[in-house]
Amino acid sequence: MRHWLLPLLFTISILAPDCRSGSEKVKVKFWHAMGGEAQKTLKLMVEEFERENPDIKIELVGMGNYDALAQKLLGAVAVQNPPTIAQMYENWTTQLYAAGQLEFLEDYILGPDGMDSSEIADIYPGLLENNRWDGKILTLPFNKSVPVYYYNVELLRQAGYDSFPRTWSEFRQMCRKLLRRNPDGTIATWATANGTDIWIFGSMLFQRGGRFLSHEDGEPEFNSPLGVEVLSFQLDLIFRDSVQTTATG
C-alpha cells in the first residue's frame, strides 16, 4: 500500500506545512469527492494503509461533489492553506501548475519508496499520459469513470431486438421504436436518457477518432466535421426525434 500512496502525498505538498514534530505521526489531509460505496472503499483503503504505515495518519475530508471540491481547493490554494493531497481534474491541475503550486512526482515515484516498473506498467498508458505535464509525471491517476449503457432487455424484446444495437445509427432507429406516447401526444416512456456533460460528447468524439485539441499545435479540433457529427447526433435525439431525456450522473 505504501507504494501507491506515498507518491500522491506530494501532489500539493509544495504549499503544505511540515505536519511532523519529533516522533509525532505524519499527518496527511486528503480532500476528495467520493460518495456512497466509493467513499466506503476509500476509507477501507486508508485504514489498510495506516495499519501498514503506523507513522502516518490520513485525514479524509469529503467535499460532497467535484464542484464543491474545485471551489474549496482553488480557494485554499489562493490563501496558502491547501490540503496535502486532493483529487483533481486535469483542468484544475493545469491552473495550479501554471501558478507554480504543484511538485513533480518523478523523483518520488522512481525513488526507493516509490513504484517499481511492474507497478508503473500496471497503469493504463492513456491514464498515465493524462497526468504528465511538460513530459514529466505531475499527478497520478486515482479514479476514472467510464460511461456505459444500461438497458431494459424486455422492452428491447418487445420492440423486436434480441441484442443491443452495435452502431449509433441502429441505436437511433431503436430509440424511435422504443418511444411511447400518451393519447394526447405527451411522452409516456422515453426511449433513452443521457447526461449533457462534456464527457459524453468527448466519449463519442474519441470513439470516432476525433480530438478536443490538435496534437501538433494545440488548436481546437472539437469543431471538426467529426465533432459536428457527434453534436448533431445528440441534438437530433433530443429535438428532432424527441426520444431522449436528461439523466443525472
N, C-alpha and C positions, 0 to 999 in steps of 0.2 A: 504493500500500500504506500510506503514511503516514496517509491519511485514515481508514482503518478502525481502525488500531491505536492511534493517539495518544489518542483519547478514552477508550479502555479502560485506559490507563495509570493512570488516577486512580480506578478502581473502589474500591480500598482504600488509596489513597496518602495518605489523611489521617493514617495511622499509620506510613507508610513513611519511613525516613530519606532524606535527600538523598544519592543514590548517585553524585553527581558531584563531582569535585575538580579545579579548574583546567581543564586541557584533556583530562582523562580522559573516557572514554566514559560515557554514562548507562547504568547497569546496571538492568535490569528483571527481577525474579524473577516468573515466571508459573507458578502451580500449576494443574495440570489433571488430568483423569481419563481422558484419551483413551488408547485402546489399539489394537493392530492397525493396519489401514490408516488409520484416523482419526489415529492418532499420527504415522504416516509423513507424512500430508498436512500436519499441523500443523507438523512440522519443516521441510518444504519451504516453507511459508508464512513461517516465521520466517527461514529463510535468504534468501528473496527480500526480506523487509522489511529485513534487516540489510545486504544489498547496496545497497538504495536509501537507507538511512539509516545510513551507516558510523559515525556518532557515538553509536549506540545498540546495546547488547548485550543480547540476550534470553536469560535462563537458564530453560530449560524444566525443570520438575520434575514428573514424573508420579507420581501417588499411587496408581495401580493401579485404583481404583474410586471411585465417588461417596461411599460410606460412609466410606472412609478419608480422602478429601479433606475431607469435612464435619468429621470429628473433629479433624483436624490444623489446619484453617483456624480453627475456633472456638477451639481451644486456643491457637493462635499469636496470635490477636487478644487473648485474655484476658491473655497475658503481654507484650503490647505488642511483638510481633515478627512482624507479618504479612508475607506476600509483597506485592509491588507490585500485582499483579492476580491474579485467580483465577476459575475457573468457579464459579458459584453457582446453586443452585436458588432460586426465589422465596422459599421459607420461610426459607432461610439469610439472604437479603438482608434480610428483614423483621427478623430478630433483630439483625443488625449495624446496620441503620438505626436501630432503636429504641434501640440502645446508643450511637448517635452516632459510629459508626466509618466511615461512608461519606460520600463527597463527591458532590454532584450534578454531572452531566456537561454540563448545558445550555451553560455558558459555553465549554467546550472544543469541543463539537460544533458550535456556531454561531460559534466564533471563526475567525480567519484560517487556522489549521492544522486546522480541523475538517472537517465534511462539508458538501458543497453540497446544495441542495434535491433534486437528482435522486438523490443517494446515499441521502438520508433516505427519499425516496419509494420507493426500491427495497426497503425493508424492509417485510415484510408488516405491515399495521396492527395485527393482533392480537398479533403478537410484540412490536412496539414498545410497545404499551399494557401488556403484562406487565412492562415494565421501568420503568414510571412509578410513583412514589410521591409522594403529595400534589400530583399534577398535573405533576410535572417528571421528566425522564429521570434515573434514578439509576444504571442499568446498561444495557448493550447486549446484544442477543441474539447469542449466539455459536454455539450449535448446538441443534438441536431434533430429537428422534426422533419418528417417526410410525409407529404400528402398522399393519402390513399382513398379509394372509393369503397364505401360500404353500400351494399345493395340488397334489396328485398328479392330473394330468389323466387318466391311465389308470385309476386307481381310481374316479374320478368317472364315467368312461365305463362301467366295469363295473357301476356302480350305476344306470346309466340317465340320467346327466346329461351334456349337451353343453356346459354352461357352469356357472359358479359361481352359487349362489343370489343373488337380489337383495334378499331380506328376511331378517330374523332368524328368522322362523317357518319359512321354507323351509330356512334353514340347519339349524335343529334337526331338521327332518324328514330332511334329507340325512344328518345325523350318525347318526341311528338306522339308516339303511340301510347306512352305511359300517362300522359297528361289527362286528367279527368276534370270535367266541368259540371257545375250545377245547372239545373234547368234555366236559371236566369243568366247563365254565361260566366258567372264568377268561378274561380278556381276551387274545385273540391279537393283535389290531390295534385300537388306539384310533382313533376317528373323527377326533378333533381334539385339539390341545394348545394351551394358552394360559397366560400368566402370571397370577399372583394379585396383581400390583401395582395400586395405586390408579389408575394412569393408564389401565389397561384399562377399569376401571369408569368413570372420567371420560370416556374417549372415547365409550363407549356412551351415557352420560348426556347429553353435549353433543350427540350425534347426534340424540337425541330432543327437543332443545330445553331440557334441564334445566340446572341450575346447582349448583355447590357452595354458593355463598353468594348471598344476595339482593343485587341491585344497589342497592336502596333503603336498607336498614338494616344490611346485613352479616350478617344472621341466617342460620343453616344452612338450606340447601334440598336437600341431598343425600338427606334422608329424606322427600322429597316422593313422591307417587304414582309419578312417573317414576323416581325413584331406587329405590324398592321394586321396580318392574317390572324394572329392569336387574339388580339383585342377585338377584331371584328367578329370572330367566333364567339367570344364571351358575350359581346353585346347582342348578337343575334339570339343567343339562348334566352336572354332576359327580355329584350324588347321586340324582336321580330317574331320569335316562336312563342314567347311567354311561357316557357316551360321550367324556368329556373328561378328559385327564390334565394334569399340570402341566408347563409348559415354562419354561426359563430364558431370560433375555434381555429 
